[in-house]
Amino acid sequence: MPGKFTRNGLQRAALKWGHQLGDLLYPIARKTLPFRPKMWWIPRLPIWAHPRRAPHARAWTAPIPTPAADLLTSPGVTLLPEAQQQAYDEVPLHDFIRLHPEMRGENSPTGHMWISLLSTSPRVQGAARRRAQANLDPGATTVPARVTPAELTRAVKAEAARLGLGAVGVTAYDIKYNYAEYHGLAVGDTVIVGILEQNFDSTQMAPSLRAEKAALTAYAGLEDRMRLLADWIRAQGYDARAEGFVGESMVIPYAVQAGLGQLGLNGQLLTPHAGSRCRIEVMTTNAPLVHDAPIDFGIEGICDECQICVKRCPAGAIPATRKESRGVVKAKLNTKRCLPVMGKTAGCSVCMKTCPVQRFGLPAVLGEFERSGTILGKGSDDLEGFDWPLDGKHYGPGERPRLGPEVFATPGFEFDPDRKVPVGWVDKKDETTEALGY
């Protein structure tokens, strides 16, 4: 509803003061952050006691209309297989934290998110610990029943819905999407992609600690649900191993290939029901499942007509056009501008908050475009307006905060966006791929 997700002047001032207080206390927090992974044992209130954080544990069932012909581009995303293979052969993908170990240092730009990390860590780390324990033995626990791949696939998706996942998709394992540090850990040639929708109301209040806590809490819920789904698959007689929310693979490409959404200009997976207001995790399995296929939902066409995220991004980090990168035609974000702003503003997420597909759902956006040729909500404060935590001001359509060099500067942190190989990395790709049969 218009006006539902707004703050008054006092609340905006509190938003600013809260972030300033967090910055003042950060030197003390630096001494606490290294112990965050050990906080899984701290007692926590049940999730229903945190209504602002609770993810929406429900399966997406609403039908998606066929987009207009002028919005169609290609199923999923445009891929250039030869360029993809060449990029992988030259430099395989690496884990972002391994590639940039300074991200874990005391000068990391994401350190300013310490309040949201600290308060959600017991839940997130507890879920990650349970998933890691389950992965110690990802093998089947019984003899497979005699069912067809189609029947087994339907059963897997039904169990995912029962667990509260928004959607699951199935696609083929592709080592080109797997980070080099984790080659050889897959337990099969099939990937199951799971999605959990984060809290709607809290997302509309981004950028804020409230929105960031909702995102992290959704990750915890996703970890537990994917672990339980892996347990269920093992009980059907097949190996299954969930990778965890930190990730051992590029999850968005898998989600696109599994027909769960398309890549938006903001660099995020836009799902038809929730846009990028969701968390994604994958697991590998040797279960004989029917693979899904990428779908053209008309999302790329909507993004080209919309461009709101491009114009509203406070960091100016989102390009308006797509180019080829590692064999994928996409809008490649300027990470050097995005990362420090994200870290200093509770995850930012303005590009998520102002996306009409996230705010209204794709069916409503497609319906409005078919009726009027316009993007639903574009130009309205209801969609495009946001409160900026650094100054406590509200920015409506056509406005965005002026960020000085001090916002992008992070003393003591040297981020090289062109770094492709971790320092001291020994390439064992040939040995690994040979063992996997590639």
GUDREN-261885 format. One record per residue (C-alpha): residue number from 1; x, y, z; residue in one letter. Coordinates in steps of 0.2 Angstrom, whole numbers, plus 5000, padded with zeros to 4 digits. Example, Ala and Ser with C-alpha at 12.3 -4.5 7.8 and 13.67 -1.06 7.14 Angstrom:
{resi 1, u 5062, v 4978, w 5039, resn A}
{resi 2, u 5068, v 4995, w 5036, resn S}
This chain:
{resi 1, u 5000, v 5000, w 5000, resn M}
{resi 2, u 5006, v 5018, w 4996, resn P}
{resi 3, u 5014, v 5026, w 5011, resn G}
{resi 4, u 5015, v 5010, w 5021, resn K}
{resi 5, u 5034, v 5009, w 5022, resn F}
{resi 6, u 5038, v 5027, w 5026, resn T}
{resi 7, u 5047, v 5035, w 5041, resn R}
{resi 8, u 5044, v 5052, w 5049, resn N}
{resi 9, u 5057, v 5065, w 5053, resn G}
{resi 10, u 5061, v 5058, w 5070, resn L}
{resi 11, u 5063, v 5040, w 5063, resn Q}
{resi 12, u 5075, v 5046, w 5050, resn R}
{resi 13, u 5085, v 5055, w 5062, resn A}
{resi 14, u 5086, v 5039, w 5073, resn A}
{resi 15, u 5091, v 5030, w 5057, resn L}
{resi 16, u 5106, v 5042, w 5055, resn K}
{resi 17, u 5110, v 5042, w 5074, resn W}
{resi 18, u 5110, v 5023, w 5075, resn G}
{resi 19, u 5122, v 5021, w 5060, resn H}
{resi 20, u 5134, v 5035, w 5068, resn Q}
{resi 21, u 5133, v 5026, w 5085, resn L}
{resi 22, u 5138, v 5010, w 5076, resn G}
{resi 23, u 5153, v 5018, w 5068, resn D}
{resi 24, u 5158, v 5025, w 5084, resn L}
{resi 25, u 5157, v 5008, w 5093, resn L}
{resi 26, u 5166, v 4999, w 5078, resn Y}
{resi 27, u 5183, v 5000, w 5086, resn P}
{resi 28, u 5177, v 4990, w 5101, resn I}
{resi 29, u 5167, v 4978, w 5090, resn A}
{resi 30, u 5183, v 4973, w 5080, resn R}
{resi 31, u 5188, v 4964, w 5096, resn K}
{resi 32, u 5171, v 4954, w 5096, resn T}
{resi 33, u 5169, v 4950, w 5077, resn L}
{resi 34, u 5183, v 4937, w 5076, resn P}
{resi 35, u 5173, v 4926, w 5089, resn F}
{resi 36, u 5157, v 4927, w 5079, resn R}
{resi 37, u 5158, v 4910, w 5071, resn P}
{resi 38, u 5158, v 4903, w 5089, resn K}
{resi 39, u 5142, v 4910, w 5094, resn M}
{resi 40, u 5131, v 4896, w 5087, resn W}
{resi 41, u 5128, v 4890, w 5105, resn W}
{resi 42, u 5120, v 4906, w 5112, resn I}
{resi 43, u 5102, v 4903, w 5116, resn P}
{resi 44, u 5090, v 4913, w 5104, resn R}
{resi 45, u 5071, v 4917, w 5104, resn L}
{resi 46, u 5061, v 4907, w 5092, resn P}
{resi 47, u 5059, v 4915, w 5075, resn I}
{resi 48, u 5040, v 4919, w 5078, resn W}
{resi 49, u 5047, v 4931, w 5091, resn A}
{resi 50, u 5055, v 4941, w 5078, resn H}
{resi 51, u 5041, v 4945, w 5066, resn P}
{resi 52, u 5051, v 4958, w 5057, resn R}
{resi 53, u 5065, v 4946, w 5053, resn R}
{resi 54, u 5055, v 4930, w 5049, resn A}
{resi 55, u 5056, v 4924, w 5031, resn P}
{resi 56, u 5040, v 4919, w 5022, resn H}
{resi 57, u 5041, v 4900, w 5022, resn A}
{resi 58, u 5028, v 4897, w 5008, resn R}
{resi 59, u 5029, v 4889, w 4991, resn A}
{resi 60, u 5026, v 4900, w 4976, resn W}
{resi 61, u 5010, v 4894, w 4967, resn T}
{resi 62, u 5003, v 4909, w 4958, resn A}
{resi 63, u 5003, v 4907, w 4939, resn P}
{resi 64, u 5015, v 4918, w 4929, resn I}
{resi 65, u 5007, v 4926, w 4913, resn P}
{resi 66, u 5015, v 4925, w 4896, resn T}
{resi 67, u 5025, v 4941, w 4893, resn P}
{resi 68, u 5022, v 4952, w 4878, resn A}
{resi 69, u 5032, v 4948, w 4862, resn A}
{resi 70, u 5042, v 4964, w 4863, resn D}
{resi 71, u 5048, v 4960, w 4881, resn L}
{resi 72, u 5055, v 4943, w 4875, resn L}
{resi 73, u 5074, v 4941, w 4874, resn T}
{resi 74, u 5081, v 4923, w 4877, resn S}
{resi 75, u 5078, v 4910, w 4889, resn P}
{resi 76, u 5087, v 4913, w 4905, resn G}
{resi 77, u 5102, v 4923, w 4900, resn V}
{resi 78, u 5112, v 4924, w 4884, resn T}
{resi 79, u 5127, v 4913, w 4885, resn L}
{resi 80, u 5142, v 4911, w 4874, resn L}
{resi 81, u 5148, v 4893, w 4877, resn P}
{resi 82, u 5165, v 4895, w 4868, resn E}
{resi 83, u 5169, v 4911, w 4878, resn A}
{resi 84, u 5163, v 4903, w 4894, resn Q}
{resi 85, u 5175, v 4888, w 4892, resn Q}
{resi 86, u 5189, v 4899, w 4887, resn Q}
{resi 87, u 5187, v 4910, w 4902, resn A}
{resi 88, u 5187, v 4894, w 4913, resn Y}
{resi 89, u 5202, v 4887, w 4905, resn D}
{resi 90, u 5212, v 4903, w 4907, resn E}
{resi 91, u 5206, v 4907, w 4925, resn V}
{resi 92, u 5193, v 4896, w 4935, resn P}
{resi 93, u 5182, v 4905, w 4947, resn L}
{resi 94, u 5188, v 4907, w 4965, resn H}
{resi 95, u 5179, v 4910, w 4981, resn D}
{resi 96, u 5177, v 4929, w 4984, resn F}
{resi 97, u 5184, v 4928, w 5002, resn I}
{resi 98, u 5199, v 4917, w 4997, resn R}
{resi 99, u 5202, v 4929, w 4982, resn L}
{resi 100, u 5201, v 4944, w 4994, resn H}
{resi 101, u 5206, v 4938, w 5011, resn P}
{resi 102, u 5207, v 4956, w 5017, resn E}
{resi 103, u 5188, v 4955, w 5018, resn M}
{resi 104, u 5190, v 4946, w 5034, resn R}
{resi 105, u 5202, v 4959, w 5041, resn G}
{resi 106, u 5199, v 4973, w 5053, resn E}
{resi 107, u 5198, v 4986, w 5040, resn N}
{resi 108, u 5185, v 4977, w 5029, resn S}
{resi 109, u 5172, v 4988, w 5023, resn P}
{resi 110, u 5158, v 4976, w 5028, resn T}
{resi 111, u 5164, v 4977, w 5046, resn G}
{resi 112, u 5152, v 4992, w 5048, resn H}
{resi 113, u 5138, v 4979, w 5047, resn M}
{resi 114, u 5144, v 4972, w 5064, resn W}
{resi 115, u 5127, v 4976, w 5073, resn I}
{resi 116, u 5117, v 4966, w 5061, resn S}
{resi 117, u 5130, v 4952, w 5060, resn L}
{resi 118, u 5132, v 4951, w 5079, resn L}
{resi 119, u 5113, v 4950, w 5082, resn S}
{resi 120, u 5110, v 4936, w 5069, resn T}
{resi 121, u 5125, v 4926, w 5071, resn S}
{resi 122, u 5119, v 4913, w 5084, resn P}
{resi 123, u 5105, v 4908, w 5072, resn R}
{resi 124, u 5115, v 4909, w 5056, resn V}
{resi 125, u 5130, v 4900, w 5063, resn Q}
{resi 126, u 5119, v 4887, w 5071, resn G}
{resi 127, u 5111, v 4883, w 5055, resn A}
{resi 128, u 5128, v 4882, w 5046, resn A}
{resi 129, u 5135, v 4871, w 5059, resn R}
{resi 130, u 5120, v 4858, w 5058, resn R}
{resi 131, u 5122, v 4858, w 5039, resn R}
{resi 132, u 5141, v 4855, w 5040, resn A}
{resi 133, u 5138, v 4841, w 5052, resn Q}
{resi 134, u 5126, v 4833, w 5040, resn A}
{resi 135, u 5138, v 4834, w 5026, resn N}
{resi 136, u 5151, v 4824, w 5035, resn L}
{resi 137, u 5142, v 4809, w 5027, resn D}
{resi 138, u 5132, v 4814, w 5012, resn P}
{resi 139, u 5129, v 4796, w 5007, resn G}
{resi 140, u 5112, v 4788, w 5005, resn A}
{resi 141, u 5105, v 4780, w 5020, resn T}
{resi 142, u 5094, v 4767, w 5012, resn T}
{resi 143, u 5091, v 4757, w 4995, resn V}
{resi 144, u 5083, v 4767, w 4982, resn P}
{resi 145, u 5065, v 4764, w 4978, resn A}
{resi 146, u 5059, v 4760, w 4961, resn R}
{resi 147, u 5052, v 4776, w 4955, resn V}
{resi 148, u 5054, v 4785, w 4938, resn T}
{resi 149, u 5064, v 4801, w 4937, resn P}
{resi 150, u 5048, v 4811, w 4934, resn A}
{resi 151, u 5040, v 4804, w 4950, resn E}
{resi 152, u 5056, v 4807, w 4960, resn L}
{resi 153, u 5057, v 4825, w 4954, resn T}
{resi 154, u 5039, v 4828, w 4959, resn R}
{resi 155, u 5042, v 4821, w 4976, resn A}
{resi 156, u 5057, v 4831, w 4979, resn V}
{resi 157, u 5048, v 4847, w 4974, resn K}
{resi 158, u 5033, v 4842, w 4985, resn A}
{resi 159, u 5045, v 4839, w 5000, resn E}
{resi 160, u 5053, v 4856, w 4997, resn A}
{resi 161, u 5036, v 4865, w 4997, resn A}
{resi 162, u 5032, v 4856, w 5013, resn R}
{resi 163, u 5048, v 4862, w 5021, resn L}
{resi 164, u 5043, v 4880, w 5016, resn G}
{resi 165, u 5055, v 4884, w 5002, resn L}
{resi 166, u 5048, v 4896, w 4990, resn G}
{resi 167, u 5053, v 4886, w 4975, resn A}
{resi 168, u 5066, v 4873, w 4969, resn V}
{resi 169, u 5074, v 4870, w 4952, resn G}
{resi 170, u 5084, v 4856, w 4945, resn V}
{resi 171, u 5099, v 4858, w 4933, resn T}
{resi 172, u 5115, v 4850, w 4928, resn A}
{resi 173, u 5131, v 4852, w 4938, resn Y}
{resi 174, u 5144, v 4863, w 4929, resn D}
{resi 175, u 5161, v 4864, w 4935, resn I}
{resi 176, u 5163, v 4881, w 4927, resn K}
{resi 177, u 5151, v 4888, w 4940, resn Y}
{resi 178, u 5160, v 4879, w 4955, resn N}
{resi 179, u 5174, v 4889, w 4964, resn Y}
{resi 180, u 5191, v 4881, w 4961, resn A}
{resi 181, u 5194, v 4879, w 4980, resn E}
{resi 182, u 5179, v 4867, w 4981, resn Y}
{resi 183, u 5182, v 4856, w 4966, resn H}
{resi 184, u 5179, v 4838, w 4969, resn G}
{resi 185, u 5166, v 4840, w 4983, resn L}
{resi 186, u 5151, v 4837, w 4972, resn A}
{resi 187, u 5142, v 4821, w 4975, resn V}
{resi 188, u 5133, v 4820, w 4959, resn G}
{resi 189, u 5130, v 4828, w 4942, resn D}
{resi 190, u 5114, v 4836, w 4947, resn T}
{resi 191, u 5111, v 4852, w 4956, resn V}
{resi 192, u 5095, v 4857, w 4966, resn I}
{resi 193, u 5093, v 4875, w 4968, resn V}
{resi 194, u 5082, v 4881, w 4983, resn G}
{resi 195, u 5075, v 4898, w 4986, resn I}
{resi 196, u 5068, v 4906, w 5002, resn L}
{resi 197, u 5059, v 4923, w 5002, resn E}
{resi 198, u 5065, v 4935, w 5015, resn Q}
{resi 199, u 5053, v 4946, w 5025, resn N}
{resi 200, u 5043, v 4958, w 5013, resn F}
{resi 201, u 5040, v 4972, w 5025, resn D}
{resi 202, u 5058, v 4973, w 5031, resn S}
{resi 203, u 5065, v 4973, w 5014, resn T}
{resi 204, u 5054, v 4989, w 5009, resn Q}
{resi 205, u 5063, v 4998, w 5024, resn M}
{resi 206, u 5081, v 4996, w 5016, resn A}
{resi 207, u 5094, v 5002, w 5018, resn P}
{resi 208, u 5093, v 4998, w 5037, resn S}
{resi 209, u 5098, v 4986, w 5050, resn L}
{resi 210, u 5081, v 4979, w 5050, resn R}
{resi 211, u 5082, v 4974, w 5032, resn A}
{resi 212, u 5099, v 4967, w 5033, resn E}
{resi 213, u 5094, v 4956, w 5048, resn K}
{resi 214, u 5079, v 4950, w 5038, resn A}
{resi 215, u 5091, v 4945, w 5024, resn A}
{resi 216, u 5103, v 4936, w 5036, resn L}
{resi 217, u 5089, v 4927, w 5046, resn T}
{resi 218, u 5082, v 4921, w 5029, resn A}
{resi 219, u 5099, v 4913, w 5026, resn Y}
{resi 220, u 5098, v 4904, w 5042, resn A}
{resi 221, u 5081, v 4897, w 5038, resn G}
{resi 222, u 5087, v 4892, w 5020, resn L}
{resi 223, u 5102, v 4883, w 5028, resn E}
{resi 224, u 5090, v 4872, w 5039, resn D}
{resi 225, u 5077, v 4869, w 5025, resn R}
{resi 226, u 5091, v 4863, w 5012, resn M}
{resi 227, u 5099, v 4852, w 5025, resn R}
{resi 228, u 5082, v 4844, w 5029, resn L}
{resi 229, u 5079, v 4842, w 5010, resn L}
{resi 230, u 5096, v 4834, w 5008, resn A}
{resi 231, u 5092, v 4822, w 5023, resn D}
{resi 232, u 5076, v 4817, w 5014, resn W}
{resi 233, u 5084, v 4813, w 4998, resn I}
{resi 234, u 5097, v 4803, w 5007, resn R}
{resi 235, u 5083, v 4793, w 5015, resn A}
{resi 236, u 5076, v 4789, w 4997, resn Q}
{resi 237, u 5093, v 4781, w 4993, resn G}
{resi 238, u 5103, v 4794, w 4985, resn Y}
{resi 239, u 5118, v 4805, w 4989, resn D}
{resi 240, u 5115, v 4823, w 4993, resn A}
{resi 241, u 5126, v 4837, w 4999, resn R}
{resi 242, u 5120, v 4855, w 5002, resn A}
{resi 243, u 5134, v 4868, w 4999, resn E}
{resi 244, u 5128, v 4882, w 5012, resn G}
{resi 245, u 5124, v 4900, w 5010, resn F}
{resi 246, u 5142, v 4906, w 5010, resn V}
{resi 247, u 5143, v 4896, w 4994, resn G}
{resi 248, u 5155, v 4884, w 4985, resn E}
{resi 249, u 5147, v 4889, w 4968, resn S}
{resi 250, u 5140, v 4903, w 4958, resn M}
{resi 251, u 5122, v 4901, w 4964, resn V}
{resi 252, u 5113, v 4913, w 4952, resn I}
{resi 253, u 5119, v 4905, w 4936, resn P}
{resi 254, u 5112, v 4888, w 4942, resn Y}
{resi 255, u 5096, v 4897, w 4947, resn A}
{resi 256, u 5094, v 4904, w 4930, resn V}
{resi 257, u 5098, v 4887, w 4922, resn Q}
{resi 258, u 5085, v 4879, w 4933, resn A}
{resi 259, u 5071, v 4891, w 4927, resn G}
{resi 260, u 5069, v 4900, w 4943, resn L}
{resi 261, u 5072, v 4918, w 4936, resn G}
{resi 262, u 5082, v 4929, w 4925, resn Q}
{resi 263, u 5097, v 4940, w 4928, resn L}
{resi 264, u 5092, v 4958, w 4932, resn G}
{resi 265, u 5102, v 4974, w 4927, resn L}
{resi 266, u 5106, v 4975, w 4946, resn N}
{resi 267, u 5116, v 4959, w 4945, resn G}
{resi 268, u 5104, v 4949, w 4955, resn Q}
{resi 269, u 5092, v 4935, w 4951, resn L}
{resi 270, u 5075, v 4942, w 4948, resn L}
{resi 271, u 5062, v 4928, w 4952, resn T}
{resi 272, u 5044, v 4931, w 4946, resn P}
{resi 273, u 5036, v 4931, w 4963, resn H}
{resi 274, u 5048, v 4940, w 4973, resn A}
{resi 275, u 5061, v 4948, w 4962, resn G}
{resi 276, u 5078, v 4947, w 4971, resn S}
{resi 277, u 5069, v 4947, w 4988, resn R}
{resi 278, u 5075, v 4930, w 4992, resn C}
{resi 279, u 5091, v 4920, w 4997, resn R}
{resi 280, u 5098, v 4905, w 4986, resn I}
{resi 281, u 5107, v 4889, w 4990, resn E}
{resi 282, u 5112, v 4874, w 4980, resn V}
{resi 283, u 5115, v 4856, w 4983, resn M}
{resi 284, u 5123, v 4842, w 4973, resn T}
{resi 285, u 5115, v 4825, w 4971, resn T}
{resi 286, u 5116, v 4809, w 4961, resn N}
{resi 287, u 5097, v 4807, w 4961, resn A}
{resi 288, u 5090, v 4804, w 4944, resn P}
{resi 289, u 5080, v 4819, w 4943, resn L}
{resi 290, u 5072, v 4828, w 4928, resn V}
{resi 291, u 5081, v 4844, w 4924, resn H}
{resi 292, u 5072, v 4860, w 4922, resn D}
{resi 293, u 5076, v 4872, w 4908, resn A}
{resi 294, u 5079, v 4891, w 4908, resn P}
{resi 295, u 5064, v 4902, w 4905, resn I}
{resi 296, u 5061, v 4919, w 4896, resn D}
{resi 297, u 5050, v 4927, w 4909, resn F}
{resi 298, u 5051, v 4944, w 4900, resn G}
{resi 299, u 5062, v 4950, w 4914, resn I}
{resi 300, u 5076, v 4957, w 4903, resn E}
{resi 301, u 5064, v 4966, w 4893, resn G}
{resi 302, u 5056, v 4974, w 4909, resn I}
{resi 303, u 5073, v 4979, w 4915, resn C}
{resi 304, u 5078, v 4987, w 4899, resn D}
{resi 305, u 5061, v 4997, w 4900, resn E}
{resi 306, u 5063, v 5001, w 4918, resn C}
{resi 307, u 5081, v 5006, w 4923, resn Q}
{resi 308, u 5076, v 5012, w 4940, resn I}
{resi 309, u 5090, v 5003, w 4949, resn C}
{resi 310, u 5102, v 5011, w 4937, resn V}
{resi 311, u 5096, v 5028, w 4941, resn K}
{resi 312, u 5093, v 5025, w 4960, resn R}
{resi 313, u 5110, v 5016, w 4964, resn C}
{resi 314, u 5118, v 5028, w 4977, resn P}
{resi 315, u 5135, v 5022, w 4971, resn A}
{resi 316, u 5132, v 5023, w 4953, resn G}
{resi 317, u 5138, v 5006, w 4951, resn A}
{resi 318, u 5125, v 4998, w 4939, resn I}
{resi 319, u 5128, v 5000, w 4920, resn P}
{resi 320, u 5113, v 5003, w 4909, resn A}
{resi 321, u 5118, v 4991, w 4896, resn T}
{resi 322, u 5124, v 4973, w 4895, resn R}
{resi 323, u 5141, v 4967, w 4889, resn K}
{resi 324, u 5150, v 4950, w 4888, resn E}
{resi 325, u 5159, v 4944, w 4904, resn S}
{resi 326, u 5166, v 4926, w 4905, resn R}
{resi 327, u 5154, v 4921, w 4891, resn G}
{resi 328, u 5139, v 4928, w 4899, resn V}
{resi 329, u 5130, v 4944, w 4892, resn V}
{resi 330, u 5125, v 4954, w 4908, resn K}
{resi 331, u 5127, v 4971, w 4916, resn A}
{resi 332, u 5143, v 4969, w 4926, resn K}
{resi 333, u 5143, v 4979, w 4942, resn L}
{resi 334, u 5157, v 4991, w 4948, resn N}
{resi 335, u 5161, v 4981, w 4963, resn T}
{resi 336, u 5174, v 4994, w 4969, resn K}
{resi 337, u 5160, v 5007, w 4970, resn R}
{resi 338, u 5147, v 4995, w 4977, resn C}
{resi 339, u 5156, v 4986, w 4990, resn L}
{resi 340, u 5161, v 5001, w 5002, resn P}
{resi 341, u 5144, v 5009, w 5001, resn V}
{resi 342, u 5136, v 4992, w 5004, resn M}
{resi 343, u 5147, v 4989, w 5019, resn G}
{resi 344, u 5144, v 5007, w 5027, resn K}
{resi 345, u 5125, v 5007, w 5024, resn T}
{resi 346, u 5119, v 4991, w 5032, resn A}
{resi 347, u 5120, v 4981, w 5015, resn G}
{resi 348, u 5112, v 4996, w 5005, resn C}
{resi 349, u 5100, v 4985, w 4994, resn S}
{resi 350, u 5093, v 5001, w 4986, resn V}
{resi 351, u 5093, v 4991, w 4970, resn C}
{resi 352, u 5083, v 4978, w 4977, resn M}
{resi 353, u 5071, v 4989, w 4986, resn K}
{resi 354, u 5067, v 5000, w 4971, resn T}
{resi 355, u 5064, v 4985, w 4959, resn C}
{resi 356, u 5046, v 4984, w 4954, resn P}
{resi 357, u 5047, v 4965, w 4951, resn V}
{resi 358, u 5052, v 4964, w 4970, resn Q}
{resi 359, u 5039, v 4976, w 4976, resn R}
{resi 360, u 5024, v 4971, w 4966, resn F}
{resi 361, u 5028, v 4954, w 4958, resn G}
{resi 362, u 5031, v 4950, w 4939, resn L}
{resi 363, u 5012, v 4947, w 4935, resn P}
{resi 364, u 5007, v 4964, w 4941, resn A}
{resi 365, u 5022, v 4972, w 4932, resn V}
{resi 366, u 5018, v 4963, w 4916, resn L}
{resi 367, u 4999, v 4967, w 4917, resn G}
{resi 368, u 5003, v 4985, w 4919, resn E}
{resi 369, u 5015, v 4985, w 4904, resn F}
{resi 370, u 5002, v 4977, w 4893, resn E}
{resi 371, u 4989, v 4989, w 4898, resn R}
{resi 372, u 4998, v 5005, w 4897, resn S}
{resi 373, u 5016, v 5002, w 4891, resn G}
{resi 374, u 5023, v 5009, w 4907, resn T}
{resi 375, u 5032, v 5001, w 4922, resn I}
{resi 376, u 5021, v 4999, w 4937, resn L}
{resi 377, u 5026, v 5011, w 4951, resn G}
{resi 378, u 5040, v 5020, w 4941, resn K}
{resi 379, u 5041, v 5038, w 4946, resn G}
{resi 380, u 5032, v 5036, w 4962, resn S}
{resi 381, u 5039, v 5038, w 4979, resn D}
{resi 382, u 5031, v 5022, w 4985, resn D}
{resi 383, u 5043, v 5012, w 4974, resn L}
{resi 384, u 5058, v 5023, w 4971, resn E}
{resi 385, u 5059, v 5033, w 4988, resn G}
{resi 386, u 5071, v 5028, w 5001, resn F}
{resi 387, u 5079, v 5034, w 5017, resn D}
{resi 388, u 5098, v 5036, w 5017, resn W}
{resi 389, u 5106, v 5031, w 5034, resn P}
{resi 390, u 5122, v 5041, w 5031, resn L}
{resi 391, u 5112, v 5058, w 5032, resn D}
{resi 392, u 5095, v 5053, w 5038, resn G}
{resi 393, u 5087, v 5061, w 5023, resn K}
{resi 394, u 5073, v 5054, w 5011, resn H}
{resi 395, u 5077, v 5053, w 4993, resn Y}
{resi 396, u 5062, v 5052, w 4981, resn G}
{resi 397, u 5061, v 5049, w 4962, resn P}
{resi 398, u 5075, v 5058, w 4952, resn G}
{resi 399, u 5085, v 5061, w 4968, resn E}
{resi 400, u 5100, v 5052, w 4976, resn R}
{resi 401, u 5113, v 5056, w 4989, resn P}
{resi 402, u 5129, v 5064, w 4984, resn R}
{resi 403, u 5143, v 5053, w 4990, resn L}
{resi 404, u 5160, v 5060, w 4993, resn G}
{resi 405, u 5176, v 5051, w 4992, resn P}
{resi 406, u 5176, v 5048, w 5010, resn E}
{resi 407, u 5162, v 5036, w 5008, resn V}
{resi 408, u 5171, v 5025, w 4995, resn F}
{resi 409, u 5188, v 5026, w 5004, resn A}
{resi 410, u 5192, v 5012, w 5017, resn T}
{resi 411, u 5208, v 5016, w 5025, resn P}
{resi 412, u 5219, v 5001, w 5027, resn G}
{resi 413, u 5208, v 4990, w 5015, resn F}
{resi 414, u 5215, v 4988, w 4997, resn E}
{resi 415, u 5203, v 4980, w 4986, resn F}
{resi 416, u 5209, v 4975, w 4969, resn D}
{resi 417, u 5193, v 4971, w 4958, resn P}
{resi 418, u 5205, v 4964, w 4944, resn D}
{resi 419, u 5212, v 4951, w 4955, resn R}
{resi 420, u 5208, v 4934, w 4948, resn K}
{resi 421, u 5219, v 4921, w 4957, resn V}
{resi 422, u 5222, v 4921, w 4976, resn P}
{resi 423, u 5240, v 4924, w 4982, resn V}
{resi 424, u 5250, v 4908, w 4983, resn G}
{resi 425, u 5236, v 4898, w 4973, resn W}
{resi 426, u 5242, v 4882, w 4966, resn V}
{resi 427, u 5232, v 4877, w 4951, resn D}
{resi 428, u 5227, v 4858, w 4952, resn K}
{resi 429, u 5212, v 4860, w 4940, resn K}
{resi 430, u 5219, v 4847, w 4928, resn D}
{resi 431, u 5220, v 4834, w 4942, resn E}
{resi 432, u 5203, v 4838, w 4949, resn T}
{resi 433, u 5194, v 4838, w 4933, resn T}
{resi 434, u 5202, v 4821, w 4928, resn E}
{resi 435, u 5196, v 4813, w 4944, resn A}
{resi 436, u 5179, v 4820, w 4941, resn L}
{resi 437, u 5178, v 4813, w 4923, resn G}
{resi 438, u 5178, v 4830, w 4914, resn Y}
